[in-house]
Amino acid sequence: MSRFSVITLIAIVACIAILFVQASEAEVNENEENLMEESIELNEELEEVSDLNKKKKKGGSKKKGSSKKKGSSKKGSKEGSKGDSKKGKSSKKDSKKGGKKNGKKGGKKGGKKGGKNEKKAGSGQGFSCGAKAPRSFFGMTHINLGYIFGNSNDWEGMSAAVRNIGVGTTRCFILWDWLEPAQGQYNFGPLDDWVAMTARHGMTCEPCIHGGSSFTDNSCNSSPLPLGPTQVKLYAKIVGKIAARYGANGSFWKERSDVPKKPFKYYEIWNEPNLYQNFGCNTKDAKPYAKLLVAAAEAVHKNDKKGKVLFGGLAPLKNDESFLKSAFKSQPKLKKLVDGVAYHPYAEDAKHAIKKIKDMRKAMKKAGLPSTAPLSFTEYGWDPVEGTTSCNGAKAPQSEEANAKHEREFVKECVKNRKKLHIVNIMPFLWNTYDGDCQNEQWGVLANTDNSLRAKGHAYAEAIKACS
């Protein structure tokens, strides 16, 4: 072998070695991030056990007389809290058509207040978080699978922009009809691409499986709840296939070794089932949804042993708590099948949003869920301004400065209370109006259509940096 050939061979071997090291480093970084998040979760669980033990010891040392006194005080406090809850709770009617009356009014005030402090609200100078959360805690509602099928927007650029501000989880809104256009005919190609794209950007999808299909009853509206027994089985079947493909031991991860493994963990069953437009024919009765949830939850647990089932994202209406309790009462087995609740705490500001969250946590306890059951905010935003019109009859959003102020305060409060309230992630609505629907701007979007950040987006990015 000539000297030139030896040198060439050495150079080739060196290049291969460099590529191997780079690939290994990328995998190590990915594993380190996952281990860090798992470590945080484990430490929190240990802290909870320690706190419970301390409470038990403390409770055992108290005298009976003082215990009775505490009980009567608790009762009075509970009644007072309940009264305040009813008084303070707004009525956000028909969710996507208008904000809550009180919320709109508050929004108007918030907009003015934000305007006076434009520099402070916009820049976030001096903002600090105190508490910390793993990157998976910070999410985003930004892509609908339906649009990926028929829209040429820059999804890659959008995902990169979302990841660049520190997001670790995205809500993947999956429409049943797109995956199964005809009964028994499945098309997972676009969803495969979506999951792969999200994983390559270091994010995990949190699926929300929603919508009717062409072969189920569409007599009520375009997105009805599958009400009949056969329809329920068909919906559960597609949910099971999703879990089997993208869950912890999913076939997708075995087929696509080129994609970083970011399996689905939480499965949100339907979107805002307590809302008429999404529920079907009767928003007052939770029984049909409860039956659907049982079937879907069983399908998830059968196909993904590590998967966790979330009660479909509840809209913050007057019936949100009663709907939850009614569903669990009609189907007692939900207490074992459902792991947590997805909730949409839209409000006039951060203070009111946190109050709604605390009320929902109390409702979860009454329904029979443990105090450690996870809460996932798969949507949230800031109520539009009362008495205004933006486009197509929609209300106008609060000012950019007000939205930024609310966003920053909300993230800080959620991180602060995430252990106490067992919040697993937060996902602001909406990244941008990629679908051309300006009505979605009512609750304040984070970015422009070119993915450049608006005030709310800058506030969220700053909060993530300070709190992670």
C-alpha positions as CSV (number, residue, x, y, z in Angstrom):
1,M,0.0,0.0,0.0
2,S,1.4,3.4,-1.0
3,R,2.0,6.2,1.5
4,F,-0.7,8.3,-0.1
5,S,-3.2,5.4,0.3
6,V,-2.3,5.0,4.0
7,I,-2.8,8.8,4.6
8,T,-6.2,8.7,2.8
9,L,-7.3,5.7,4.8
10,I,-6.3,7.4,8.1
11,A,-8.3,10.5,7.0
12,I,-11.4,8.4,6.2
13,V,-11.2,6.6,9.6
14,A,-10.8,9.9,11.4
15,C,-13.8,11.4,9.7
16,I,-15.9,8.3,10.6
17,A,-14.7,8.6,14.2
18,I,-15.7,12.3,14.3
19,L,-19.2,11.6,13.0
20,F,-19.6,8.8,15.5
21,V,-18.6,11.0,18.4
22,Q,-21.0,13.8,17.2
23,A,-23.9,11.4,17.0
24,S,-23.0,9.9,20.4
25,E,-22.9,13.4,21.9
26,A,-26.3,14.3,20.5
27,E,-27.7,11.1,22.0
28,V,-26.0,11.7,25.4
29,N,-27.5,15.3,25.5
30,E,-30.9,13.9,24.7
31,N,-30.6,11.2,27.4
32,E,-29.3,13.8,29.9
33,E,-32.3,16.0,29.4
34,N,-34.6,13.0,29.9
35,L,-32.8,11.9,33.0
36,M,-32.9,15.4,34.4
37,E,-36.7,15.5,34.0
38,E,-37.1,12.0,35.5
39,S,-34.9,13.0,38.4
40,I,-37.0,16.1,39.1
41,E,-40.2,14.1,39.0
42,L,-38.7,11.4,41.4
43,N,-37.5,14.1,43.8
44,E,-40.9,15.6,43.8
45,E,-42.5,12.3,44.6
46,L,-40.0,11.7,47.5
47,E,-40.8,15.2,48.8
48,E,-44.5,14.5,48.7
49,V,-44.0,11.2,50.7
50,S,-41.9,13.2,53.2
51,D,-44.5,15.9,53.6
52,L,-47.3,13.3,54.1
53,N,-45.2,11.6,56.8
54,K,-44.6,15.0,58.5
55,K,-48.4,15.8,58.4
56,K,-49.2,12.4,59.9
57,K,-46.7,12.9,62.8
58,K,-47.9,16.4,63.4
59,G,-51.6,15.4,63.3
60,G,-50.9,12.5,65.8
61,S,-49.4,14.9,68.4
62,K,-52.5,17.2,68.4
63,K,-55.1,17.1,71.2
64,K,-58.6,16.1,70.4
65,G,-60.0,19.5,71.5
66,S,-57.7,21.4,69.1
67,S,-58.6,19.0,66.4
68,K,-62.3,19.8,66.7
69,K,-61.6,23.4,66.7
70,K,-59.6,23.1,63.5
71,G,-62.4,21.1,61.9
72,S,-65.0,23.8,62.5
73,S,-62.6,26.4,61.2
74,K,-62.0,24.4,58.1
75,K,-65.7,24.0,57.5
76,G,-66.2,27.8,57.7
77,S,-63.3,28.4,55.4
78,K,-64.6,25.9,52.9
79,E,-68.0,27.5,52.8
80,G,-66.4,30.9,52.4
81,S,-64.2,29.7,49.6
82,K,-67.2,28.1,47.9
83,G,-69.1,31.4,48.1
84,D,-66.2,33.4,46.8
85,S,-65.8,30.9,44.0
86,K,-69.4,31.2,42.8
87,K,-69.2,35.0,43.1
88,G,-66.0,35.3,41.3
89,K,-66.5,32.7,38.5
90,S,-67.3,34.2,35.1
91,S,-69.5,32.7,32.5
92,K,-67.5,32.4,29.3
93,K,-70.4,31.5,27.0
94,D,-69.8,29.4,23.9
95,S,-66.1,29.5,24.3
96,K,-64.8,30.4,20.9
97,K,-67.5,33.0,20.2
98,G,-66.8,35.3,23.1
99,G,-65.0,35.8,26.4
100,K,-66.6,35.8,29.8
101,K,-68.4,39.0,30.6
102,N,-66.4,39.7,33.6
103,G,-63.3,38.6,31.8
104,K,-63.9,41.0,28.9
105,K,-64.5,43.9,31.3
106,G,-61.3,43.0,33.2
107,G,-59.5,42.7,29.9
108,K,-60.3,46.2,29.0
109,K,-59.0,47.5,32.3
110,G,-55.9,45.2,31.9
111,G,-55.3,46.7,28.5
112,K,-55.2,50.2,29.8
113,K,-53.1,49.3,32.7
114,G,-50.7,47.5,30.5
115,G,-50.5,50.5,28.2
116,K,-49.3,52.7,31.0
117,N,-46.5,50.3,31.8
118,E,-45.6,49.5,28.2
119,K,-41.8,49.4,28.7
120,K,-42.0,47.3,31.9
121,A,-44.6,44.9,30.5
122,G,-43.0,44.5,27.2
123,S,-39.4,44.1,28.2
124,G,-39.9,42.0,31.4
125,Q,-36.9,43.8,33.0
126,G,-36.1,42.4,36.4
127,F,-38.4,39.4,36.0
128,S,-37.4,36.4,38.1
129,C,-39.2,33.2,38.8
130,G,-37.8,31.7,42.0
131,A,-39.1,28.2,41.4
132,K,-37.9,26.0,38.6
133,A,-39.6,23.5,36.2
134,P,-38.3,21.0,33.6
135,R,-38.5,21.9,29.9
136,S,-41.3,19.5,29.3
137,F,-43.5,21.7,31.6
138,F,-43.5,24.5,29.0
139,G,-45.7,23.6,26.1
140,M,-47.5,25.1,23.1
141,T,-50.7,24.8,21.2
142,H,-49.6,25.5,17.6
143,I,-50.3,22.8,15.0
144,N,-53.5,21.0,13.9
145,L,-52.9,17.8,11.9
146,G,-55.8,18.7,9.7
147,Y,-53.9,21.7,8.4
148,I,-50.8,19.7,7.7
149,F,-52.7,17.5,5.3
150,G,-54.0,20.4,3.2
151,N,-51.8,23.4,4.0
152,S,-48.4,24.3,2.6
153,N,-47.3,26.5,5.6
154,D,-43.7,26.2,6.9
155,W,-44.4,23.6,9.7
156,E,-40.7,22.9,10.0
157,G,-39.9,26.6,10.6
158,M,-42.8,26.9,13.0
159,S,-41.6,24.0,15.1
160,A,-38.1,25.3,15.1
161,A,-39.3,28.7,16.3
162,V,-41.4,27.2,19.0
163,R,-38.4,25.1,20.2
164,N,-36.1,28.1,20.1
165,I,-38.0,29.8,22.9
166,G,-37.6,26.8,25.1
167,V,-40.8,24.7,24.6
168,G,-40.5,21.0,25.4
169,T,-44.1,19.8,24.7
170,T,-46.6,20.5,22.0
171,R,-50.3,19.7,21.8
172,C,-50.8,17.5,18.8
173,F,-54.5,18.0,17.8
174,I,-55.3,14.9,15.9
175,L,-58.5,14.7,13.8
176,W,-59.9,11.1,13.6
177,D,-61.2,11.7,10.1
178,W,-57.8,12.4,8.7
179,L,-56.2,9.2,10.1
180,E,-59.1,7.0,9.0
181,P,-60.9,8.6,6.0
182,A,-62.9,5.4,5.4
183,Q,-63.6,2.7,7.8
184,G,-60.7,0.4,8.1
185,Q,-58.5,2.5,5.8
186,Y,-55.7,4.1,7.8
187,N,-53.3,6.8,6.7
188,F,-50.6,7.4,9.4
189,G,-48.0,8.9,7.0
190,P,-48.6,12.6,7.8
191,L,-48.8,11.9,11.5
192,D,-45.5,10.0,11.3
193,D,-43.9,13.0,9.7
194,W,-45.3,15.3,12.3
195,V,-44.2,13.2,15.2
196,A,-40.7,12.8,13.6
197,M,-40.4,16.6,13.0
198,T,-41.5,17.4,16.6
199,A,-39.0,14.8,18.0
200,R,-36.1,16.1,15.9
201,H,-36.7,19.5,17.4
202,G,-36.5,17.9,20.9
203,M,-40.1,18.2,21.7
204,T,-42.8,15.6,22.8
205,C,-46.3,15.5,21.3
206,E,-49.2,15.4,23.7
207,P,-52.1,14.1,21.5
208,C,-55.7,15.2,21.7
209,I,-57.8,12.8,19.6
210,H,-60.9,14.6,18.5
211,G,-63.6,14.8,15.8
212,G,-66.1,12.6,14.2
213,S,-65.5,10.6,11.0
214,S,-67.2,10.2,7.6
215,F,-68.6,6.9,8.7
216,T,-70.1,8.0,12.0
217,D,-73.2,10.0,12.7
218,N,-72.8,13.7,11.7
219,S,-76.4,14.7,12.3
220,C,-75.7,17.3,15.0
221,N,-72.7,19.2,13.6
222,S,-69.4,18.7,11.8
223,S,-67.6,17.4,14.8
224,P,-70.0,15.3,16.9
225,L,-69.3,13.0,19.7
226,P,-69.5,9.4,18.6
227,L,-72.6,8.5,20.6
228,G,-73.7,5.0,19.6
229,P,-72.0,1.7,20.9
230,T,-70.5,0.9,17.5
231,Q,-69.2,4.4,17.1
232,V,-67.6,4.3,20.5
233,K,-65.8,1.1,19.6
234,L,-64.5,2.6,16.4
235,Y,-63.2,5.7,18.2
236,A,-61.5,3.5,20.9
237,K,-60.0,1.4,18.1
238,I,-58.3,4.4,16.5
239,V,-57.1,5.7,19.9
240,G,-55.6,2.2,20.6
241,K,-53.8,2.3,17.3
242,I,-52.3,5.7,18.1
243,A,-51.1,4.5,21.5
244,A,-49.7,1.3,20.0
245,R,-47.8,3.2,17.3
246,Y,-46.5,6.2,19.3
247,G,-46.5,5.1,22.9
248,A,-43.6,4.0,25.1
249,N,-43.1,0.7,23.1
250,G,-44.7,2.0,19.9
251,S,-43.9,0.4,16.5
252,F,-43.0,3.9,15.1
253,W,-40.0,4.2,17.4
254,K,-38.8,0.7,16.3
255,E,-39.3,1.5,12.6
256,R,-37.7,4.9,12.8
257,S,-34.3,4.6,14.5
258,D,-33.3,7.9,12.8
259,V,-35.8,9.8,15.0
260,P,-35.0,10.7,18.7
261,K,-37.4,8.7,20.8
262,K,-40.0,11.0,22.3
263,P,-43.0,8.7,23.0
264,F,-46.5,9.9,23.8
265,K,-47.1,10.1,27.6
266,Y,-50.4,11.9,28.1
267,Y,-53.5,11.1,25.9
268,E,-56.2,13.8,25.9
269,I,-59.5,12.2,25.0
270,W,-61.6,14.8,23.0
271,N,-61.5,18.6,23.2
272,E,-63.9,20.6,25.4
273,P,-66.6,17.9,25.6
274,N,-68.6,20.2,27.9
275,L,-69.0,22.7,25.1
276,Y,-72.0,22.3,22.7
277,Q,-70.1,22.7,19.5
278,N,-67.6,20.0,20.4
279,F,-69.8,17.6,22.4
280,G,-72.5,16.9,19.9
281,C,-76.2,17.1,20.7
282,N,-76.5,17.7,24.4
283,T,-73.8,19.6,26.4
284,K,-75.7,19.1,29.7
285,D,-75.4,15.3,29.8
286,A,-71.9,13.9,30.5
287,K,-73.0,10.2,30.3
288,P,-72.3,9.7,26.6
289,Y,-68.8,11.2,26.9
290,A,-68.2,9.1,30.0
291,K,-68.8,5.9,28.0
292,L,-66.5,7.1,25.2
293,L,-63.8,8.0,27.8
294,V,-64.0,4.5,29.4
295,A,-63.5,2.8,26.0
296,A,-60.7,5.1,24.9
297,A,-58.9,4.8,28.3
298,E,-59.0,1.0,28.2
299,A,-57.6,1.2,24.6
300,V,-54.7,3.4,25.7
301,H,-53.8,1.3,28.8
302,K,-54.0,-1.9,26.7
303,N,-51.6,-0.6,24.0
304,D,-49.3,1.7,26.1
305,K,-48.7,0.5,29.6
306,K,-46.9,3.7,30.5
307,G,-49.5,6.0,28.9
308,K,-51.7,8.3,31.1
309,V,-55.2,9.2,30.1
310,L,-56.5,12.8,30.5
311,F,-60.2,13.8,30.8
312,G,-60.8,15.9,27.6
313,G,-59.8,19.5,28.0
314,L,-62.7,21.2,29.8
315,A,-63.7,24.6,28.7
316,P,-64.1,27.0,31.7
317,L,-67.9,27.2,31.5
318,K,-70.4,27.2,34.4
319,N,-70.8,23.4,33.8
320,D,-67.1,22.4,33.8
321,E,-67.1,21.1,37.4
322,S,-70.5,19.5,37.3
323,F,-69.7,17.9,33.9
324,L,-66.6,16.3,35.4
325,K,-68.4,15.0,38.5
326,S,-71.4,13.7,36.5
327,A,-69.1,11.8,34.2
328,F,-67.3,10.0,37.1
329,K,-70.6,9.3,38.8
330,S,-72.1,7.7,35.7
331,Q,-69.0,5.6,35.1
332,P,-67.3,4.7,38.5
333,K,-64.6,2.7,36.7
334,L,-63.2,6.1,35.4
335,K,-61.5,6.5,38.8
336,K,-59.2,3.7,37.9
337,L,-58.9,4.4,34.2
338,V,-58.4,8.2,34.1
339,D,-55.1,9.5,35.4
340,G,-55.8,13.2,35.2
341,V,-57.6,16.2,33.7
342,A,-56.9,18.5,30.8
343,Y,-58.3,22.0,31.5
344,H,-58.5,25.3,29.7
345,P,-58.3,28.1,32.2
346,Y,-59.1,31.1,30.0
347,A,-59.6,34.2,32.1
348,E,-59.3,38.0,32.2
349,D,-55.9,37.8,33.9
350,A,-53.4,35.4,35.7
351,K,-55.1,35.9,39.1
352,H,-58.5,34.7,37.9
353,A,-56.9,31.9,35.9
354,I,-55.2,30.5,39.0
355,K,-58.4,30.8,41.0
356,K,-60.2,28.7,38.4
357,I,-57.4,26.1,38.5
358,K,-57.7,25.8,42.3
359,D,-61.5,25.4,41.9
360,M,-61.0,22.7,39.3
361,R,-58.5,20.8,41.6
362,K,-61.3,20.8,44.3
363,A,-63.8,19.5,41.7
364,M,-61.3,16.7,40.7
365,K,-61.2,15.6,44.4
366,K,-65.0,15.6,44.7
367,A,-65.1,13.5,41.5
368,G,-62.9,10.8,43.1
369,L,-59.5,11.6,41.6
370,P,-56.5,11.6,44.0
371,S,-54.9,14.9,45.0
372,T,-51.8,13.8,42.9
373,A,-53.7,13.4,39.7
374,P,-52.0,15.5,36.9
375,L,-53.4,18.7,35.6
376,S,-52.5,19.6,32.0
377,F,-53.5,23.0,30.6
378,T,-53.7,22.2,26.9
379,E,-55.1,25.6,26.2
380,Y,-55.2,29.0,28.0
381,G,-55.4,32.6,27.0
382,W,-56.7,36.0,28.0
383,D,-60.3,37.1,27.6
384,P,-61.0,39.6,24.9
385,V,-62.2,43.2,25.5
386,E,-65.9,43.8,26.1
387,G,-67.8,45.7,23.6
388,T,-65.3,45.5,20.7
389,T,-65.2,43.8,17.4
390,S,-62.0,42.7,15.6
391,C,-62.8,40.5,12.6
392,N,-65.7,38.4,11.5
393,G,-67.7,39.5,14.5
394,A,-64.9,38.3,16.9
395,K,-64.0,40.3,20.0
396,A,-60.8,42.3,20.0
397,P,-57.9,41.0,22.1
398,Q,-56.5,42.9,25.1
399,S,-53.5,45.1,24.3
400,E,-50.2,43.5,23.5
401,E,-48.7,44.8,26.7
402,A,-51.6,43.4,28.8
403,N,-51.3,40.0,27.2
404,A,-47.6,40.0,27.9
405,K,-48.1,41.0,31.5
406,H,-50.8,38.3,32.1
407,E,-48.6,35.6,30.4
408,R,-45.6,36.4,32.5
409,E,-47.5,36.3,35.8
410,F,-49.4,33.2,34.9
411,V,-46.2,31.2,34.0
412,K,-44.6,32.3,37.3
413,E,-47.7,31.3,39.3
414,C,-48.0,27.9,37.6
415,V,-44.3,27.1,38.2
416,K,-44.7,28.2,41.8
417,N,-47.7,26.0,42.3
418,R,-46.9,23.1,40.1
419,K,-46.0,20.7,42.9
420,K,-48.9,21.7,45.1
421,L,-51.5,21.6,42.3
422,H,-49.7,18.8,40.4
423,I,-49.5,20.8,37.1
424,V,-47.6,18.7,34.5
425,N,-47.5,21.3,31.7
426,I,-49.0,24.5,30.3
427,M,-49.8,25.3,26.7
428,P,-50.7,28.8,25.7
429,F,-53.2,29.3,22.9
430,L,-52.1,30.1,20.2
431,W,-48.7,30.3,18.5
432,N,-50.0,32.1,15.5
433,T,-53.0,32.3,13.1
434,Y,-51.4,29.9,10.6
435,D,-54.9,28.8,9.4
436,G,-55.8,32.4,8.5
437,D,-58.6,32.5,11.1
438,C,-58.2,35.9,12.7
439,Q,-60.9,35.0,15.3
440,N,-58.2,33.0,17.1
441,E,-56.4,36.3,17.9
442,Q,-59.1,37.1,20.5
443,W,-57.2,35.4,23.3
444,G,-53.8,36.8,22.3
445,V,-51.4,35.0,19.9
446,L,-47.6,34.7,20.6
447,A,-46.2,35.1,17.1
448,N,-46.8,36.6,13.7
449,T,-47.3,34.4,10.7
450,D,-43.6,34.6,9.9
451,N,-42.9,33.2,13.4
452,S,-41.4,36.5,14.7
453,L,-42.5,37.0,18.3
454,R,-45.1,39.4,19.5
455,A,-45.3,40.8,23.0
456,K,-47.0,37.7,24.4
457,G,-44.4,35.5,22.8
458,H,-41.5,37.5,24.2
459,A,-43.1,37.3,27.6
460,Y,-43.5,33.5,27.4
461,A,-39.9,33.1,26.2
462,E,-38.6,35.3,29.0
463,A,-40.6,33.4,31.6
464,I,-39.4,30.0,30.3
465,K,-35.8,31.2,30.5
466,A,-36.3,32.5,34.1
467,C,-38.2,29.4,35.3
468,S,-36.4,26.5,33.7
